[in-house]
């Protein structure tokens, strides 16, 4: 069908096209013919953005002891176009590299797939991070190597032999980092692990730039607009960790030859005083250009020294978990302070048996915590899950239980300011419905004593202890105490109250105090201050894990600590003595001679883990 | 198809268009060579270089073109909606499965190459529009019909915006030019034009003040333009000279009085008076609409309301744009002078073109582009290379070939025997015109920096195939024009 009515509009549309093209031609004429400014200035002049790197922030411990700092290093740069008549042999000798390494590096630079920003006119990174001594040798002969330049950089240096997992490390950005964030260019450094990664924006500062003019041959002609557009780099901010370097060092010593973790928290503030993950590694291994090879080696190690078990490892909490159960039963009215349950060497009913060791029976909550009675907490959970007056179904009961656990910081990430945190596992009704179909209280009873499906990270155990020390609240644990010219995130300063009242916490504290005075944690007792504690002995496929959590002093807690030693046996074997030493070191600032001897003996006690993959 | 038919078709192919197409592709290839030339790898035909790959894209495009010439128009007539539906589906899926590349989710990895479905969706929309408007009884004045047509255009736009490719989505606005040809009232086109003018003027001068007066130049100009446009519309569409006189005296009179008062007595913000005058004017037009029952008055009143509120609205919209888009607009409007930031591309592009002079520096001799000072110089900023290496003569030449190409497409479209062919043809030429307008405009610093390619010139397989697809479907339809419809 023809549409003659509007056919005239073809002239209008054609007219628009004509107008566009004509006005662009006029504009072209203006730019190219009449305007000499562009021609003369642009003929062969162009900008060169010379990046100036800021110094990365230093890292201190809570007492102001320097942990991480910067040291100047030098990158050898190359402009391919300017390389001519190079005496390759002499060059390689000066830099102490082989000829094949030289050729390989040159090939890599030219490979556009691996180096997308390649241009023969701009500086390309030839050899990163040579030391000041190597640089001085190279500098003397540099005039003979046309096209090679030096760029000043800084590398990270560690003033401590400890704390590798918390500090983390820096390395060259990956292509993915460059893709994700426009700030980075290939060859820049970025925090890869630990606080180096989680506080990257604070530590890195802001790159500066000099806008230089240069001619077509790349010769610098001076600053563009006399430097009006130059930007000074903004140095990175210094961090103060909440870690106490002495406590950290002691913790790492004590954990030598063992696997596991120690986390200590200052309950009032949520500041992490030490975070040990064993096996660990010397942070010096991550310095400079050896990092790649060291990383490879550690990643192949079956003991996984790179893994931060304190936040990434999930373990059955064992008996330390019983405190949280007692609190829940009290708040829900399942038990009172005087409710007593029988324990005939364990929890025995309807053909079900959870074993326990010998102690008086029946007994109420406080001694049940002190003696770590399995029967007591199994009965508590049994009565809670089967209480049909209070909860319509067992699903409702377990949902209520789960809500208590979540309010105590289990089952989800706590939000510590380090990368790689695990959330652990708190089962809910849906989980049991899917896994077990029809199920009853007896089938899941072992969660009452921290076994079965329940897993926590050592950080979550320490946080449980801090919550008890605070009588009912915690502050998200964190490792950074202060940021230069700033402050830590608000989310790390708010109180999280659990669903349990303070009065009930006091009963659990009493139980934990009694455990130290006359129960399972007897060896943690200290004459100078009142210690409260709870052991844990977690069953697993191999030998039991040894766990302990405790805080001191009882009335004004300064430190809450959790110790977890894989395959360490009873809680009292490794957990209690290690925890006691950590508390003593922090509260007294030093160890007594007797304790020092004890520490040395624990340092040399190794556990045989075999060589299987973990 | 009979033997006679095939022969007839061969003779009816529009060889002029094909010739222009080939010229543009070859010219484009030379430009890509210039933009990507690498002194270390001087082999222009090597697969590792972009110029080598572009040969492959060009070659496959010719194959694609040949295949397209074999597909009868009847097929598109039958399958138009199916193609449209599948494309919409593909666009939607792309949002979900495409990997995030610098914030955009529009590239689908297919083995060694990546394709951008948004480049291929245009022809599907054009076909669907053709099919819809070819329907018996379709009337562009009918609100439901035009609504459906606009819906067909908006849907893929939204999906492409969802892929964070606002630039590619804006291309679909070109279809309104086709709607205009098909009888959409010109006032709609005018309204769109007016909105752009308001936005640009309002934003550019919002923070500048008239000397010695607390009056924002942007606000003042926008309100003044709103008055002029509104009164103009009443004059053109309603022929009510009396009303025009009353409005003109009130608006301009009050404005001038307010200006005089502001200059000689007490300086104050004249815009308040102008806004008052505008509101009076709008009320008056609404009154006319109610009194005379002529709906045009109501539409004009709506236009006036939009005009007056747009300045205030645009600041709000502006604040909601993504940071890089806002910076780009600010740089374009000259509010920000930042040779290293967002304006860097445009500034470098101007230097590159400016240094070309009358005859250019010669093939492969451009230094500005060689030094990689212009980012994306082989894709969106390819016109720089033309300007630098081939000078004014080359750059103007490219524009003239494009003009011929578009002129030829108008002829081809107009001689179609049915609405589907004509609508499709106008869709194609509108898209080419839009790309030319925006792409060359941004390189010359005249239009916003929207990342869309220059057809046949910019490096890239997706865009080359996409444009070939668009064009050759039209050429095949055109070749069938002399056949009787079965």
Interface residues (C-beta under 8 A of the other chain):
Chain A: X1 X2 X3 X5 X6 X7 X9 X10 X12 X13 X14 X16 X17 X18 X20 X21 X23 X24 X25 X27 X28 X29 X31 X32 X33 X35 X37 X38 X39 X41 X42 X43 X44 X46 X47 X49 X80 X81 X110 X112 X119 X120 X121 X122 X179 X209 X211 X216 X224 X229
Chain B: X38 X39 X40 X48 X101 X102 X134 X177 X180 X181 X182 X183 X339 X340 X348 X350 X351 X352 X353 X354 X355 X356 X357 X358 X367 X368 X370 X371 X372 X373 X387 X391 X392 X395 X396 X399 X400 X402 X403 X406 X407 X410 X414 X417 X418 X419 X422 X426 X429 X433 X436 X437 X440 X441 X444 X446
